[in-house]
Amino acid sequence: MTDKPTDAPPVHRVTAFDLVSREPWAITPDMLNTIAAIARREHEGPEAVEARQGRPLQNSRTVTQRGSVALVPVTGPVFRYANLFTALSGATSLDVLAKDFTTAVDDPRTESIILVMDTPGGQASGIAEFAQMIRASPKRVVAYVSGNAASAGYWMASAAHEIVMSRTGGVGSIGAVLNIRANKDDGSLEIVSSQSPNKRPDFTTEQGRAVVQSHVDRLAGIFIEDVANYRGVTVDDVLADFGQGDMRIGSDAVALGMADRESTLENLIAELNTSTGDRSMSTTATKPSNEPGDKPVINREYLAANHAELLATLEHDAHAAGARAECDRIKGVEAAALPGHEELIASLKFDGVTSGPEASAQVIAAERAKRTNALATLRSDAPQPVPNAPAPDPEPAAKTTEDPDAPLEERAKATWDSDKELRNEFGTFEAYHGYRRASERGLIKVLKK
């Protein structure tokens, strides 16, 4: 034995087929064989196959809006995540599909969702969870089978509120399958811990196959239980009447209860566009009965029965106009904003009714109340005013000395102006002047106490 690198044991390289064979599948046999054939290219990993394709590994999916109906396509084999097989075969990534479906559910313009299905099935991983998302949708979900909804595709379709078939559409292939390569010829050796004998069972033995069979049977059991629950039948009904792994076409699937009715995609879109809320859909439109010679009443019911496409266009335009009006209303509310009133503006923006001028009035009233409260707070926090000290009594004005040479009236006036007590006593200057004239003539005798 030498230490040369060429003497080292060969390293097992993970091939594309290894990735395929490790997953249980709910898919039609021919499509699984196609995928396995692509993957069974010895000595090539996923990177090599991708590089030969000469394009990036990506899988984008778009949702088409028709009036109030969102169309979500489910085509080709279904994989849990976007990978090289989605790029090779135009398949569906369940991860992308779930995001697109959630977008349609959250879109306020969307009232109904159609899963447009033409898929042979795919990886079982994640299908049950996505089926639960479909059934829990608050909006009506219809699975329209344009081609096939086989295996995992039917698992998803059965969770919809209604399954509508094209005349040539097929549903069924209920069950699970695991593709195993029994022999390896790459020279690699694999050592499995002795405590885990079932970690790598020998598929060439009956015991080894039984281990894997139990897993496949359990997965198929969950599949069957979900279909029975979603379709409102028993597990025995599914086992007996739903094809036992085979497919059922169009009206045969409807007769067995695997689907609800037949229609075309365009008719289905028109029906859903004229249906709102939880109103049930019918396969034929009911026209209002009018007596011969009566003019029809042009109302929504008449348009729905006779001009479904026109009604869908009108309602779509009305929704668009309403959306524009709501945007203008919100902009008007935002224009009335003042600092400190963010919560009020937020509530008015989303109440759906308050206009811009009404928002301005409420903000001004709130600002006035805010300032009044602030002033009241300042007054309550201010200290009590200090009382003013009483002003001292004014000193009495000095009495003016009369000019003995001035006429009597001038002398009396000077004394009158300077003596407050004198004014209080006589009241008027005329009375005092009369008193002084009489006093000068000696007509008044003053009695002293």
Beta strands, then each sheet from edge to edge (+ up, - down):
strand 1: 25-27
strand 2: 64-66
strand 3: 69-75
strand 4: 78-79
strand 5: 92-93
strand 6: 112-119
strand 7: 121-123
strand 8: 140-150
strand 9: 162-165
strand 10: 170-172
strand 11: 247-249
strand 12: 261-262
sheet 1: 1+ 7-
sheet 2: 2+ 3- 6- 8- 9- 12-
sheet 3: 2+ 3- 6- 8- 10- 11+
sheet 4: 4+ 5+
end
